[in-house]
């Protein structure tokens, strides 16, 4: 069963289909191990900033999506566009905002 998320941004609502449960498990693994290698295994920060619900609450969906997919030039943050779809990245953002995997 596909779950549809509605993400509110400064430019209106964006609707996207959540990945299936197997892909969600893969994304949570990536979040813990790949993202955690720079942002800390508990996502409290390290080389990269914290990825906790309270630290993401004032960041726009578009900023976070662009950061994940296109990286941050001049920083160690790589682009993940080749590994993640936009729907994957949207789901990861919502998972981090919910505190999943902590």
C-alpha positions as CSV (number, residue, x, y, z in Angstrom):
1,X,0.0,0.0,0.0
2,X,1.5,3.4,-1.0
3,X,1.2,6.2,1.4
4,X,0.9,9.7,0.0
5,X,2.5,12.6,1.9
6,X,1.6,16.2,1.5
7,X,4.5,18.5,2.3
8,X,3.8,22.1,3.0
9,X,6.4,24.6,1.8
10,X,6.5,28.3,1.2
11,X,5.2,27.8,-2.3
12,X,2.2,25.5,-1.5
13,X,1.7,21.8,-0.9
14,X,3.7,19.1,-2.7
15,X,2.3,15.6,-2.9
16,X,4.5,12.6,-3.3
17,X,4.2,8.9,-2.9
18,X,6.2,7.3,-0.1
19,X,8.6,4.6,-1.0
20,X,7.5,1.0,-0.3
21,X,8.4,-0.5,3.1
22,X,11.6,-2.3,1.8
23,X,12.9,1.0,0.4
24,X,12.0,2.8,3.6
25,X,14.2,0.3,5.5
26,X,17.0,0.9,3.0
27,X,16.7,4.7,3.5
28,X,16.7,4.5,7.3
29,X,19.9,2.3,7.0
30,X,21.5,5.0,4.7
31,X,20.4,7.7,7.2
32,X,22.0,6.0,10.1
33,X,25.2,4.8,8.4
34,X,26.0,7.1,5.5
35,X,24.5,10.3,6.9
36,X,25.5,9.3,10.4
37,X,29.2,9.1,9.4
38,X,29.3,12.9,9.1
39,X,26.2,14.0,11.1
40,X,26.8,11.7,14.0
41,X,25.3,8.2,14.6
42,X,22.7,9.8,16.8
43,X,22.4,12.7,14.3
44,X,23.4,15.3,17.0
45,X,26.1,16.7,14.7
46,X,29.7,16.1,13.9
47,X,31.4,17.1,10.7
48,X,27.9,18.1,9.5
49,X,25.2,19.9,11.5
50,X,22.6,18.0,13.6
51,X,19.7,16.3,11.8
52,X,17.3,16.3,14.7
53,X,13.6,17.3,14.4
54,X,14.3,20.5,16.4
55,X,17.3,21.5,14.2
56,X,15.3,20.9,11.0
57,X,12.1,22.7,12.1
58,X,13.3,26.1,10.8
59,X,14.7,24.8,7.5
60,X,12.5,24.8,4.4
61,X,11.7,21.6,2.6
62,X,13.2,23.1,-0.6
63,X,16.5,23.9,1.2
64,X,16.7,20.4,2.7
65,X,15.8,18.7,-0.6
66,X,18.4,20.7,-2.5
67,X,21.0,19.9,0.1
68,X,20.4,16.2,-0.1
69,X,20.1,15.9,-3.8
70,X,22.7,18.5,-5.0
71,X,25.1,18.6,-2.0
72,X,26.7,21.8,-0.7
73,X,29.6,23.0,-2.9
74,X,32.6,24.0,-0.8
75,X,31.7,21.6,2.0
76,X,32.0,17.8,2.5
77,X,28.3,17.4,1.8
78,X,28.1,15.3,-1.4
79,X,25.2,15.2,-3.8
80,X,23.0,12.2,-3.5
81,X,21.0,12.7,-6.7
82,X,22.6,9.7,-8.3
83,X,21.6,7.4,-5.4
84,X,18.3,8.9,-4.3
85,X,15.2,10.0,-6.2
86,X,13.4,13.1,-5.2
87,X,10.7,11.0,-3.6
88,X,13.4,9.2,-1.5
89,X,14.8,12.5,-0.4
90,X,11.3,13.9,0.5
91,X,10.6,10.8,2.5
92,X,14.0,11.1,4.3
93,X,13.3,14.7,5.2
94,X,9.9,13.7,6.7
95,X,11.5,10.8,8.6
96,X,14.1,13.1,10.1
97,X,11.5,15.6,11.0
98,X,9.6,12.8,12.8
99,X,12.7,11.6,14.6
100,X,12.6,8.2,13.0
101,X,15.7,6.0,13.5
102,X,16.9,7.8,16.6
